[in-house]
Amino acid sequence: MQPPENIPTHLAPIADAAVSWVNESQDTNYSLTGLVDIEGVGDVTKPFDFGLVLCDGELCMREQVSVTPDGDSYRFAYVEEAEPDIPPLLDPPPGIRREWLDKQLEKYEFVLLLYYRGLW
């Protein structure tokens, strides 16, 4: 996974546009926390797929997106994989989980975390 600070410059604006598209299509407010499956994506003038790792502070997920150049912009579509290497719902990165726990502990005396099938 490439964290936001390591995303190649030629993919950064496309990734940002893809996140905006996901947020609009799902009525969500995700932030980009990384890209996956970008090996071999060099020519952005041809269609390609990549995975967005998205978090909203409580939930993190991976969306596989197909990117098709369309003039000066891009068209996006969801790609459904039979068995993705990285599951669609992800445990948030440690920093985000810590922030969430700190906020919850400010409001409540204790927090019970349930770990179920790889999800928290």
Secondary structure, DSSP 8 states (H G I E B T S, - for coil): -B-GGGS-TTTHHHHHHHHHHHHHHHT---EEEEEES-TT---TTS-EEEEEEEE-SS-EEEEEEEEEEETTEEEEEE---SS-SS-SEE---HHHHHHHHHHHHHHSS------BTTB-
